[in-house]
Amino acid sequence: MTSSGADTNFSNEQMLGFYRDMLRIRRVEEQLGKDSLAGNLPGAVHLYIGQEAVGVGICSQLRDDDWIASNHRGHGHFLAKGGDTRLLVAEVYGRRTGICRGHGGSMHVADFSKGIIGANGIVGAGISITTGAAWAAQLDGNGAVGVAFFGDGAANQGVLCEALNVSTLWKLPVIFVCENNGFSEFSPYSTVTSGSIADRAKPYGAAHETIDGNDLIEVWQCAARAIKRARDGEGPTLIEARTYRHSGHVVGEHTFLSGTYRSEEEVEQKKAGDPIPAFAKRILEAGQASQADLDRIDAEITAEVAEAVAFAEESPYPDPADQGAGYMFA
């Protein structure tokens, strides 16, 4: 481990790895947002911008045989768990070279080889799917865990109560991660959600924590406790990671919304807590890297994204006769 003046036990290489992984998500999402507005992508696109510290802080500790399920805002989770940038972009472009051969699209990316059960357009559906995967892992006895990522809107679905009940009763190795980004689609949190989401674990006796989802180190430390608890057979944890989505619910929403549900002033104020520049500042102040190091990583990621877009644009569309057999994640 490389020594440093950091206030953590992470090496310089680890800190730069976290930064790289968050920046990769950000640059991919920025590109997909532009492509969607330009009319180059089929279907709706929901961006993860602003929430990168949650996905990276948790997935950086998972193994390939650990399972994750996501939601409609799932590109970031896919990349954080080790999914291939080119295959993701090609899938969102609806091309045959995509991770699901162009049949899944933006909201249904999956790669079983990386433990990515899949993103899901049904609100809260990933919660039950991951609970089932955790039960399978428990039966297999292989020490694997399941992680379900969902938003504050999905926390109001009954499936969370059902999953907390059975996973606590059976001590399943599962972690429920609510990325509370402040909005259920176009409805502010305070108008549709009562109380604390983390407190919903209390009646079942499940472990629960509320954390700053924009602080990668805090996310990492909380996830480490939850993962250890799960692998040790101590049951589930509900994590409420409070964060903020910089983009709207869906790209292009301004074309059909008759009004606004948040002000530009609010968005700009919340962007002051952007996890990526905050993490960059932490690295620089600790002497774990130079600005030149960060600029080099940005250039490399930018080139990676450009190559992924070129790959997607040059790839064919799915054959209409192909009914989905032989998906790359099967």
NORFENBEL-V301204 format. One record per residue. N is the residue number from 1. RES is the residue in one small letter. PSI is psi in whole degrees, 0 to 359 (* if undefined). Layout:
# NORFENBEL-V301204
n=N res=RES psi=PSI
n=N res=RES psi=PSI
This chain:
# NORFENBEL-V301204
n=1 res=m psi=132
n=2 res=t psi=130
n=3 res=s psi=155
n=4 res=s psi=176
n=5 res=g psi=19
n=6 res=a psi=158
n=7 res=d psi=20
n=8 res=t psi=173
n=9 res=n psi=13
n=10 res=f psi=139
n=11 res=s psi=167
n=12 res=n psi=318
n=13 res=e psi=319
n=14 res=q psi=316
n=15 res=m psi=318
n=16 res=l psi=329
n=17 res=g psi=318
n=18 res=f psi=315
n=19 res=y psi=316
n=20 res=r psi=316
n=21 res=d psi=320
n=22 res=m psi=318
n=23 res=l psi=325
n=24 res=r psi=314
n=25 res=i psi=314
n=26 res=r psi=313
n=27 res=r psi=324
n=28 res=v psi=314
n=29 res=e psi=320
n=30 res=e psi=318
n=31 res=q psi=315
n=32 res=l psi=326
n=33 res=g psi=316
n=34 res=k psi=316
n=35 res=d psi=323
n=36 res=s psi=315
n=37 res=l psi=330
n=38 res=a psi=355
n=39 res=g psi=20
n=40 res=n psi=354
n=41 res=l psi=142
n=42 res=p psi=137
n=43 res=g psi=177
n=44 res=a psi=150
n=45 res=v psi=127
n=46 res=h psi=121
n=47 res=l psi=151
n=48 res=y psi=5
n=49 res=i psi=128
n=50 res=g psi=344
n=51 res=q psi=12
n=52 res=e psi=329
n=53 res=a psi=332
n=54 res=v psi=305
n=55 res=g psi=315
n=56 res=v psi=318
n=57 res=g psi=328
n=58 res=i psi=309
n=59 res=c psi=337
n=60 res=s psi=345
n=61 res=q psi=359
n=62 res=l psi=153
n=63 res=r psi=167
n=64 res=d psi=331
n=65 res=d psi=3
n=66 res=d psi=145
n=67 res=w psi=141
n=68 res=i psi=147
n=69 res=a psi=148
n=70 res=s psi=194
n=71 res=n psi=199
n=72 res=h psi=344
n=73 res=r psi=56
n=74 res=g psi=2
n=75 res=h psi=319
n=76 res=g psi=320
n=77 res=h psi=320
n=78 res=f psi=311
n=79 res=l psi=321
n=80 res=a psi=330
n=81 res=k psi=3
n=82 res=g psi=10
n=83 res=g psi=151
n=84 res=d psi=130
n=85 res=t psi=315
n=86 res=r psi=316
n=87 res=l psi=328
n=88 res=l psi=309
n=89 res=v psi=318
n=90 res=a psi=324
n=91 res=e psi=316
n=92 res=v psi=330
n=93 res=y psi=351
n=94 res=g psi=32
n=95 res=r psi=157
n=96 res=r psi=338
n=97 res=t psi=1
n=98 res=g psi=167
n=99 res=i psi=334
n=100 res=c psi=27
n=101 res=r psi=28
n=102 res=g psi=1
n=103 res=h psi=338
n=104 res=g psi=318
n=105 res=g psi=192
n=106 res=s psi=322
n=107 res=m psi=5
n=108 res=h psi=38
n=109 res=v psi=140
n=110 res=a psi=153
n=111 res=d psi=97
n=112 res=f psi=332
n=113 res=s psi=339
n=114 res=k psi=6
n=115 res=g psi=18
n=116 res=i psi=97
n=117 res=i psi=324
n=118 res=g psi=153
n=119 res=a psi=168
n=120 res=n psi=131
n=121 res=g psi=350
n=122 res=i psi=120
n=123 res=v psi=122
n=124 res=g psi=355
n=125 res=a psi=327
n=126 res=g psi=338
n=127 res=i psi=312
n=128 res=s psi=323
n=129 res=i psi=316
n=130 res=t psi=324
n=131 res=t psi=320
n=132 res=g psi=320
n=133 res=a psi=322
n=134 res=a psi=322
n=135 res=w psi=317
n=136 res=a psi=319
n=137 res=a psi=321
n=138 res=q psi=317
n=139 res=l psi=323
n=140 res=d psi=334
n=141 res=g psi=29
n=142 res=n psi=3
n=143 res=g psi=6
n=144 res=a psi=156
n=145 res=v psi=164
n=146 res=g psi=142
n=147 res=v psi=125
n=148 res=a psi=122
n=149 res=f psi=131
n=150 res=f psi=167
n=151 res=g psi=178
n=152 res=d psi=332
n=153 res=g psi=318
n=154 res=a psi=336
n=155 res=a psi=344
n=156 res=n psi=2
n=157 res=q psi=144
n=158 res=g psi=337
n=159 res=v psi=332
n=160 res=l psi=319
n=161 res=c psi=317
n=162 res=e psi=318
n=163 res=a psi=319
n=164 res=l psi=320
n=165 res=n psi=304
n=166 res=v psi=324
n=167 res=s psi=328
n=168 res=t psi=318
n=169 res=l psi=317
n=170 res=w psi=1
n=171 res=k psi=51
n=172 res=l psi=147
n=173 res=p psi=75
n=174 res=v psi=146
n=175 res=i psi=126
n=176 res=f psi=118
n=177 res=v psi=106
n=178 res=c psi=114
n=179 res=e psi=91
n=180 res=n psi=94
n=181 res=n psi=10
n=182 res=g psi=352
n=183 res=f psi=139
n=184 res=s psi=96
n=185 res=e psi=257
n=186 res=f psi=10
n=187 res=s psi=122
n=188 res=p psi=146
n=189 res=y psi=314
n=190 res=s psi=343
n=191 res=t psi=347
n=192 res=v psi=352
n=193 res=t psi=129
n=194 res=s psi=136
n=195 res=g psi=193
n=196 res=s psi=132
n=197 res=i psi=320
n=198 res=a psi=326
n=199 res=d psi=347
n=200 res=r psi=348
n=201 res=a psi=341
n=202 res=k psi=313
n=203 res=p psi=337
n=204 res=y psi=352
n=205 res=g psi=20
n=206 res=a psi=149
n=207 res=a psi=148
n=208 res=h psi=148
n=209 res=e psi=148
n=210 res=t psi=128
n=211 res=i psi=166
n=212 res=d psi=105
n=213 res=g psi=355
n=214 res=n psi=356
n=215 res=d psi=102
n=216 res=l psi=320
n=217 res=i psi=319
n=218 res=e psi=320
n=219 res=v psi=312
n=220 res=w psi=314
n=221 res=q psi=319
n=222 res=c psi=316
n=223 res=a psi=322
n=224 res=a psi=318
n=225 res=r psi=316
n=226 res=a psi=319
n=227 res=i psi=317
n=228 res=k psi=316
n=229 res=r psi=317
n=230 res=a psi=314
n=231 res=r psi=333
n=232 res=d psi=4
n=233 res=g psi=22
n=234 res=e psi=5
n=235 res=g psi=193
n=236 res=p psi=166
n=237 res=t psi=137
n=238 res=l psi=119
n=239 res=i psi=124
n=240 res=e psi=108
n=241 res=a psi=110
n=242 res=r psi=122
n=243 res=t psi=199
n=244 res=y psi=132
n=245 res=r psi=127
n=246 res=h psi=325
n=247 res=s psi=173
n=248 res=g psi=183
n=249 res=h psi=317
n=250 res=v psi=146
n=251 res=v psi=133
n=252 res=g psi=11
n=253 res=e psi=337
n=254 res=h psi=343
n=255 res=t psi=345
n=256 res=f psi=349
n=257 res=l psi=137
n=258 res=s psi=346
n=259 res=g psi=196
n=260 res=t psi=151
n=261 res=y psi=0
n=262 res=r psi=152
n=263 res=s psi=158
n=264 res=e psi=327
n=265 res=e psi=319
n=266 res=e psi=314
n=267 res=v psi=313
n=268 res=e psi=322
n=269 res=q psi=317
n=270 res=k psi=330
n=271 res=k psi=343
n=272 res=a psi=339
n=273 res=g psi=18
n=274 res=d psi=124
n=275 res=p psi=333
n=276 res=i psi=307
n=277 res=p psi=328
n=278 res=a psi=320
n=279 res=f psi=322
n=280 res=a psi=317
n=281 res=k psi=320
n=282 res=r psi=317
n=283 res=i psi=314
n=284 res=l psi=316
n=285 res=e psi=333
n=286 res=a psi=355
n=287 res=g psi=25
n=288 res=q psi=353
n=289 res=a psi=166
n=290 res=s psi=167
n=291 res=q psi=327
n=292 res=a psi=323
n=293 res=d psi=316
n=294 res=l psi=321
n=295 res=d psi=323
n=296 res=r psi=317
n=297 res=i psi=317
n=298 res=d psi=318
n=299 res=a psi=320
n=300 res=e psi=318
n=301 res=i psi=319
n=302 res=t psi=318
n=303 res=a psi=322
n=304 res=e psi=318
n=305 res=v psi=319
n=306 res=a psi=321
n=307 res=e psi=322
n=308 res=a psi=320
n=309 res=v psi=317
n=310 res=a psi=319
n=311 res=f psi=315
n=312 res=a psi=315
n=313 res=e psi=331
n=314 res=e psi=352
n=315 res=s psi=150
n=316 res=p psi=160
n=317 res=y psi=161
n=318 res=p psi=148
n=319 res=d psi=127
n=320 res=p psi=335
n=321 res=a psi=345
n=322 res=d psi=114
n=323 res=q psi=14
n=324 res=g psi=2
n=325 res=a psi=143
n=326 res=g psi=32
n=327 res=y psi=149
n=328 res=m psi=342
n=329 res=f psi=358
n=330 res=a psi=*
